[in-house]
Amino acid sequence: MSKRDKLIAKLLNRESTVTYQEISYLLGKLGYEETQKGKTSGSRGAFINMSEKHIIRLHKPHPGNELKDYVKKEIISELKDRKLI
């Protein structure tokens, strides 16, 4: 099982915690590029898939590093809608 597949399984597991770095890596493997633009982009991140013309926006967790459950659900929903997972 590849690292990408393990991260997908971890994301889909309700009991697991997922870090911002793990999501960043996974989205990169799925064709998204992280971008930060604008003066208020410090805690916000956008992941853009140019071929799909799709953007996933999320806030970087702080002070910790783990994504909230509602953020995980949003990412899962977006990726399932695009048939990427």
Residue, then its C-alpha position, 0 to 999 in steps of 0.5 A: m500500500s502506497k503512502r498516498d493510499k494510507l493517507i486516504a484510508k486515514l482520512l476516511n477513518r473517522e477515529s483518526t487524526v489528520t495533520y495539515q501536512e498530511i492533507s497537503y501531501l495527499l492533495g499534492k499527489l491528487g494533482y492540487e497545488e497549494t497557494q497562498k495569496g493576499k494579505t490575510s492568507g497567513s492562516r488560510g490555504a488554497f489548493i488548486n487543481m488546474s486540470e479540474k479547475h477546482i479549488i479546496r480552501l481551508h484554514k491551517p489549524h493552530p495552535g495545533n496541527e490536527l484538522k477539525d472533523y468538519v474540515k475532514k468531512e469537507i475535504i472527503s466530500e470535495l474529493k468524492d464529488r470529483k471521484l478522486i477517492 
